[in-house]
Amino acid sequence: MLGMSRAGVAQRFPVLVGAVLSVSLGVALVQSSLLLLISAATLDPPQGLDPAERMTFDDNATAAVAVLGVVMGAAAFLGGFIISSTFAFTVTQRRRDLALLRLAGGSRGQVRRLLLGEAVLLGTLGAALGIPAGLGVMAIQTRLLVSAGFVPHGFTGEWRSWILAVSVGTGVVLALGGALVASRRAGQVRPLEALRDTGASARVMTVSRWIAGLLFTGGATAMIIVAPHAGVAGGQALVMNIAMPAAVALAAFSPFLVPLLGRLLPTGAGVAAGLARANLRDDRRRSASVAAPLIVLVGLVFGNAGAGTSIHTSAVAELRDRTRADLVVEGTGPIGAAVAAVPGVAAASTEASIPAIVRTGHGDDAESEGVSALVVDPASYLAAHPGSDAVARLRGPGVAAGPGGGVPDRGTVRVSLPGTDLGALPVLASVPETLSGGAGLLLPPDVVPPALLAEAPTRSFVSLAPEADRAAVAAALAAVGTVSDLDSWLRTDAKARASTNDKVMLIVLGLGGLYALIGVVNSVVIGAATRRREFATVRVTGLGRGQVVGAALLEAVAVAAAGIVLGGLAAGSTFVGVLGITEAVTGTATLDLPWTLVAVVVGAALTATATASVVTSWVATRPAPITLMGAHE
């Protein structure tokens, strides 16, 4: 069987190039992410950092580890998805060959072993290409991490020899996982049904597809229902994951849905359009294989990006509703007295920001988390941030759980500040969590050493007296620090808080887009490469080469459009979750979509599909049609 597997790979290697590239990219990403993850987790801070800079360094290193973990998981998921789609399509194109093998005496087990042997060969080849490619990917990921501020300049991933075994294993596992379902189904099809294309061989929407589609639909629905009740952090995490099961569900249903959408092609648009409509109706497997990666691409990119912009917009509106101030002054150290002394200032809430580590639990249950702490005066804080009535109970020694979360709302916590340990402090109050985030901990001034306050970044929310000249007061406050009006400060602050999430999304969504485009091009190439005889038959009936290429182009664009529409539906499930969580947290359902990104993604998907279709169909129609009429695919 190994010899037959080798021969099968050699014979069909041009249509399996996409699968090899998918495996190699998956191997490269897993290898690079794993090496960088270990290097970031064991990274020692540079010499000479003060305690505050040390805490910031540790927080960034933790964020880098989390980002790399997400990239590894996404690479494994997308790699398995694209590879399984590729193998399923190639097995479908070979069902007559496999039927002849069965008629010649091959058993179901031998057919499965043949296909799994091919998967092992492709996985090994993909790993061989992915290992050196991983070095280049690691350099790119390192630059991204450095530019995002997760790791310091000069950071590099450390090579480890055991990664070779992990990379080879990753390639083989990805390929075997992708081929397993397709090989099992190929072994169950009866040979005569495959030759005649009847019975189970002709059935596209199999029982397993229906079950998988319904299960993933149920998973996406459950996330939508639970998200508004999962709290601020939990709800956002659920919302960001809704698009994945929704996209997989629609991809499972795509052999049924894509031909329905293909009916929208105009009937009177000529022979090419009629031929494209007929192909969409008759070859549902090919249409589904092209649409599936597009569904994932649009669903993940549009859904998660739209969720991010919507939550950002809702967070800005929420913070505006919960802040009472005319101006914001930003400076360093105890600027409160200087701000209050400016004529025209009616009230000011001065808040100093200090990094902190909060420890909870004991023994094996002990946990530590880095948070931002605000040193506030309870009375003035309550005046500038209405709705935080519980802060009135804050006094020393004691702390309050802030709007950023991460701190329990009752009990006792152990708090460490840069260079000092405040020990165990009771949690006296709790401020409701907000989408805008913010400080996880609120501290009264008398528990913080004055030396820390002298160097801490500080901001004052200033309310003006009714008769005050706004411009004159702002000019006087400029001598204390940087002055902004409230709306400008809110936009800048929300953008800064969302920057980490935006960088993570950029890295992960860029990976998803690249993977999905490879899958689209691969499916189009496989489809055209196995249609040479079909194209020849059409040409001998009187159609020109250009008409055949045009019909293939129309078919590919129609399938791509259907995939984009279905991907939009998958993204829509995320938007339903976004509306639910923004209403639950802020009281107002908010949806703000990144239409520029949508246009770019749709344009790139249509361009890639159309280009791949034209090139592969032009190559497939190069031989004279009469030479292919008697040939076997």
N, C-alpha and C positions, 0 to 999 in steps of 0.2 A: 504493500500500500504506500510506503514511503516513496518508492520509485514513481508510482502513478501520481502521487501528490506533487513530486518535483516536476514531472512532465506537465501536469495541469497548470502549475504556477508559471512555468516557462512559456507555455502556449498562450496563456491569457494575461501575461504580465502587463501589457499596455493598459488593460482595463483595471488592473489591480494597483496601478501606481498610486492612485488616490488613497487606497487603504494603507499602503506602505508609508505615504507621507503623513497620514493621520496617526499611525503608530509612532513614527519617528518624532513627530511634534509632541505627542503625549509623553514619550520617554524623555525628550529634552526638557520639557517643562517640569515633570516630576523630579528628574535628576537635579536640575538647577534649583528648584524650589526647596528640595530636601537639603541640599548642601548649604544653601543660604540660610535656611531655617536653623540648622544646627549651628552655623557660624554666628547668627544673630543671637541665639539663645545662650551661647557661651562667650559672647563678646564682653571684654573687660572695658570699663569706662576709661577715657583718657586721663592722664595724670593732670592734677591741678584744678579739677572741677570743684566748685564750691558745693555745699549740700543741696541747694536748690537746683543747680545745673545737673547734679548727680541724679536727683529724682526725675527730672525731665528726660535725661538720657535713658533711665530705666523704663519710663513710660513709652518712649519711642521704640526701644528695643522690643518691648512686649507687643506693640502695635505691628512691628515688622513681622514678628513670628505669626501673629494672627493673619496678616495679609497673605503671607506665604502659604499658610495652611489652607486658606480659601482657594488660592490659585491651584494648589495640588488637588484639592477636591474637585474643582471645576474642570481641571485637565482630565482627571479620571472619568468624570461623568460624560463630558463632551466627547472624549476619545472613544469610550465605549459606545455612545449613541451613534456617532458617525460611522464607526467601524461596523457595528451591527447592521446599520442601514445598508452599507456597502456590500457586506457579505450576503445579506438577504436578497438584494437585487441581483448580484452575480449568480447566486444559486438559482434564482428564478429563471435567469437567462439560460441556464445550463440544464433545465429540467429534462429536455429531450435526451441529452447526452447521458444524464444520470439514469433515465429510464432504460436506455439501451444497455447500460452497465448492469442494471438489475435483470434485464431479460437474458443477458449473457451468463447469469448465474451469480451475480454479486448479491450479497445479503444486505439488509438494512444496516447492520453494524459496520459492514465494510464501507458502505457509502458514507456513513458518519465518520469513520476513521479517515477516509480519503479527504473529506473536507476539513476535518480538524488537523490533519497532517499539513494541508496547505496553510491553515491558519498559523501553525507553529513556524513554518518556513517564513511566512510573511512577517510574523512577529519578531523572529530572530533578525531578519533583514532590516526591519524598521528600527530595532534596537541598535543594530550596528551603525545605522545612519544617525540615530538619535543621540548616541553617546558623544560623538564629536560635536554635533549640533548643540548639545546641551551646554558646552563651554561658551559658545556664542550667545545663547539665550541667557546664561548666567551673567555675562557682561552687560547685556541689555537690562535685565532685571536689577542688577546692582546699581546701574545709573538711575533707573526709575526710583529705587528706594532712597538713594542719596538725594536726588532732586526733590523727592517728597518730604525729606527731613526725617525719615524713619531711622536712618543710620548715619553716622558721621562720614565726612569726606575721608577717603583712604580705606574705607571698608571694602573687603574682598571676601568672596566665598572660599573656604578652605577645601581643597580636594581630599577625598578619602577613597582609598583603593577599593573598599567594599562596595562602593556605589556601582561598580561595574556589574556585580551580580544582581543588585537591585534593579538596574536599568534593563538588563536582559530579561529578568523576571517580569518587570513591568510590561515590556513589549509583548512577551508571550502571553501573559495574562489578559492584556487588552485584546489581543487578536483572538485568543480562545474564547473569551467572554463574548466578543462580537459574533463569532461563528457558531457558538453552541446552539442557539435557538434555530438558526437557519439549517444547520446540519441535522438536527433532530427532525425538523419538519420535512426535509428532503428525504430522509430515510423512511418516513411514514407514508409518502405518496406512492400509490400503486403505479407500476411502470406503464401499463396500458392507458391509464388515465392521463399520465404525463405526456405520452406520445400523441394522444388525441386532444389534449388540453381540455379534459372534462373532469367531472367529479371534484375531488379534493384539490387536484392540481389547478383547476380553473378558479377555485374559490379564493378570492382576495381577502375579504373580511372574514378571517378565521375566528374560531371561538376564542383563541388566546388573545387576538387583537381586541375583540370586544371586552373581554375581561380586563385586560391591561388598561384600555381606554377608560372603562368605568371606574376602576380602582384609582387611577390618577385623577380623574374628575372628582371623585369623592374626596381625595386628599386635598385638592385645591379648594373645594367647597368648604371643607372643615377648617382650613386655614383662614378663609374669609370670615367665617362665623366666629372663630376664636379670637382673631386679632384685636377687635375692639375691647375685649375683656382681658387681654394679657398684659396690661400695663403699658407704659410708654416704651421702654426698651424692648420688652418681649413682643409687643405689637408691631414695632418697626421691623424687628427681625423676621417675624412671620410674613409681613407684607412683602419684604424683599425676596422671599422664597416662593411666593404664590405662582409666579410666572413659570417656574420650572416644571412642576407637575401638570399645570395647565397646558404647556407647550407639548409635553410628552403625550398627554391625552389626545390633543388634537392631531398630533402626528400619527397616533395609532388609528384614528378615525379618518385620516387623509385619503385612503383609497376610496372611501365612500363620499367624502365631502368635496374633494378636488374636481371630479367629473361633474358634480352638480354645479359648481361655480364655473366650470368650463362651458356650460350651456349658455353663458352670457355672451360668448363670441357671436358676432352678427352672422346671420345665416346667408345674407346676400352679398358677402364681401369677396366673392371669387372662389376659384378652385382651391387656392392655398388655404384659405380660412376653413373651407369645408373639410379638407384633408386633416387640418389640425384638430377640428372638432371631433372627427371620427377617431383619430389617434388618442385623444383625451378620453373618449368613451371606451375604447376597446383595450387600451393598455394601461390599466389603472395602476399596476405595480410601478411602471416607469414613472408615471406622474407623481405617485406618492413618494417615490425615492428622491425626486428632485424637490418636492415641496417640503418634506420633513425637516431638512436642515434649515430651510428658510423660516419655517414656523418657529424653530428654536432661536434663530438669530433675532428675528423681529420681536418675539415674545420676551426674551431675556433683556435685550438692549432697550427696546422701547418701554417695556414694563418697569424695569428697575430704574432707568433714567427718569421716567415720568414720576415714579414714586419719590425719587430723591428730590426733584424740583418741587413737587407738590408739598412734601413735608417741610422743605425749606421755606416755601411761601407761607405755609400755615404757621410755622414757628415764628417768623417775623411778625405776622399779624397778632399772634398770641402774646409775644413779648411787648408789643406796642400797647395792647389792651391792659397789660399788667404792670405798666411802668408809668409813673406820673412825674414828668420832668419837662423842662423847656430846653435845657442845655446839658451837655455831658462834658466834663473836664477830665482829661486823662493825664496823669503825671506819675511821679515816683515819690514814695515816702508819705509822711503824714501831711497831706495838703488840705485836710478838712478845715483847719482854723483859718488858713489863708483864703479859702473859697468863701467861707461864711462871713469874712470881714469885708468882702467886696460890696459896695453900696448897690442896692437893688436886688440882692439875693435874699429871698424869703426863707428858703429852707434848702438843705443839702444833705444827701445821704452819701457818706464817703465810705468806700469799700476797698479794702486792700486784698490782693490775691496772692496766696502762698501755696505752693505744692505741699501735699500731705500724704501720709500713708496711714490707712485705717485698717486695724487688725480686729477681727472678730473671731469668736469661738475659742476653744481650748484643745490642746493635744492634737489628735489626728484631724479634728474638725476645724482647726485654726485656718483662717484665710486672711490674706493681705491684699489690699487694692489701693493703687495710687489714685488720688482724687485731687481736685482743685478746692482749696478752702478759701472762703471769704471771711475777713475780719470785719464785723459790722457793729454799728450801734443799733440795738433792737428797735428803738422808737423811730429813729429816722429811716431805718430800712423799711419798716412797716408803712411809713408815710409815702415812700417812693415806690413801694411794691405792694399795693393793696391786694388783699386776698391771702396774705401771709400772716394772719392774726396770731398763729401759734408762736411766731418769733418773739412775741412779747414775753414769753416765759424764759427766753434765753438769758442766762447769766453765768458767771463763773463761780466755781468750776463746772462746766457743762458745755454741750454742743447741741446743734440742731442739724437734722438731715436737710440738705439743700435741694434745690430743684433739679440738679443734675443726676440724682439717684446714686446708687452704689453704696449707700450708708443705711443701715437699718433704722426704722423710725421709732424704735424703743430699745430699752436695755442699756448695755454699757459697751463702749468701744475703746480701744487703745489707739491713741493718736500720736504720730511722730511727725514733727516738722523738721525742716532742714537744720541739722545741728542740735536738735533738742527733742526729748521724748516727754510729752505731756502726761504720759501714763494713762490709766483707765479713767474715762470720763463718762458720765451718764448722758444719754440722749434725752434732752428736755423738751424738744419740740421737733416738728417735721413740716417742711414746706412741700406742697404738692409738686410732683414731678411735672416737667413741661417738655414739649417737643423741642423747644429751643435749647434744652439742656442747661448748662451753667455749672455752678459750683456744687459739688457733692456734699460739702460740709460748711456750716456757718459757725463762726467762733466769736465770742465776745472779746473785746480788746484786752481785758485784764488777764487772759490766759496766755497771751502771745508775748514773747520777749521783745522789748522795744527795738533791739538791734535788727530783728527780722522785719519789723514794720518800717524801719528807716530805709530799707532797700527794696521794698515790695512795690510792684506795679499797682497803682491806685487810680480809682475813678470816682468822681462825684456826680451824682444826679442832682441837678440844680433846678429849683423852682423859683421863678422870678416874682417879685412883688407886682401888684397890679399896675402901679404907676411907673414901673422901671422901664428905662430905655434899653431894649434888647441889644442893640448894636453896641451901646456904651458898656453894658455889663459884659458882653462877650469880649470886647477889647480889653477890659480890665482883667478878666479871667485868663486871657492869653498869657499874662505874665506868670500865672501859676502852672499852666499846662496846656495841652492841646485841647481846643474847644470845638465841639461839633453840635449841630442841632440833633434832636432826638432821632428823627427819621434817618438821617445819614449814619448816625452811630449804630442804629438797629440793623441796617443793611450790612454795614461793615462787620459788625460783631457776628451776625448770623452766618455770613460768608466765611469768616475765620473758623467758626465752630464746625461748619460743614466741610471744611477743606479736607480733613482726613478721610471722611467718608467718600468725598468726591474722588480723591486719589485712589482709594481702594476700588471704587466702581470703575474708574478708568482702566486700571490694570486688568481687572476681571472681565469687564465687558469687551475690552480689546481682544483678550484671549478668545472669548466666545464668538466674536465676529470673525476672527481669523479661521477658527475651526469650522464654523458654519459655512463660510465661503468655500473652504476646501471641499466640504461635503457636497455643496451645490455643484461645483465644477466637476467633481468626481462623478456624480450621478449623471450629469449631462454627457460626459465623455463616455461612460459605460454604455448609456443608452444609444448614442450615435454609433459607437464602434460595433455594436451587435445588430445594426439595422442596415447593413450594406446591401443585403439581398432585398430587403423591403424597398429601399430607395431605388434599386435597380428595376424592380418590378414596376414601380410607379413611372419610372422614366421610359420604359419600353411601351407603356400605354399612351405616350405622347407628351408628357410633361418635360419641360426643360430642366437643366441642372439648377438654374436659378430659382425656378418655381419650387423644386424639392427643398432647396436650402431655405427658401422663404417660408414654406409650410412648417419645416422643423423649427424655424425661428419663432413663428407665431405660436406654435405649440409650447415651446420653452417659455416664452414671455407670458402666455396664459397660465401655465403652471406656476411660474414665479409670482404672478399677480395673485393667484389663489393662495399660495403659501404666505404671501404678505398679509392678505386679508385674515387668514386663519391665525397668523402670528399676532395680528392686531387684536383678535378675540382673546388670545392668551394674555396679552398685555392688559386687555380690558378687565380681566379677572383681578389683576393686581390693582387696577384703579378702583374697583369696587372695594377692595380691602383698604386702600388709602382713604377713600371717603368715609369708611367706617371708623378708622382709628383717629382721623383728624376731628371728626365730630365728637367722638367719645372723649378726647383729651381737651379740645379747645372749645367745643360747643358749636363749631361751624365746620361743615364739610367743605374741604378744599381740594381742588384739582387744577394743577398748572402743568401743562404738557410742553416738552421741548420740541417744538415743531421743526426747528432747523435740523436737529439731530435726526428726526424722523425722515425728513427729505433726503438727508445724506445717506442714511441706511437704505432707504428704498431705492434711491438712485444707484448706489453701489451694488445692491442685490440684482437689480434688473440689468445693469451693465455687465456684471460678471456672468449672469446666466445667458444673456444674448450673445456675448462674445464667445463663450464656450460652445454654444450651440452652432453658431456660424462656422467657427473654425473646424469643429469635429465633423459636422455634416458636410462641409466642403471637402474635407479629406476623405470621408467615407464615400463620396460620390465621384472621386477622381477616376477610378477604373471605369472602363467601358461597361455599360449595364449588361450587355449580352454575355460578358465573361463571368458574371456572377449569378446568372439565372440558374445554372445547374449546380452551383456550389452550396456546400453546407456551412452554416455558421459555426 
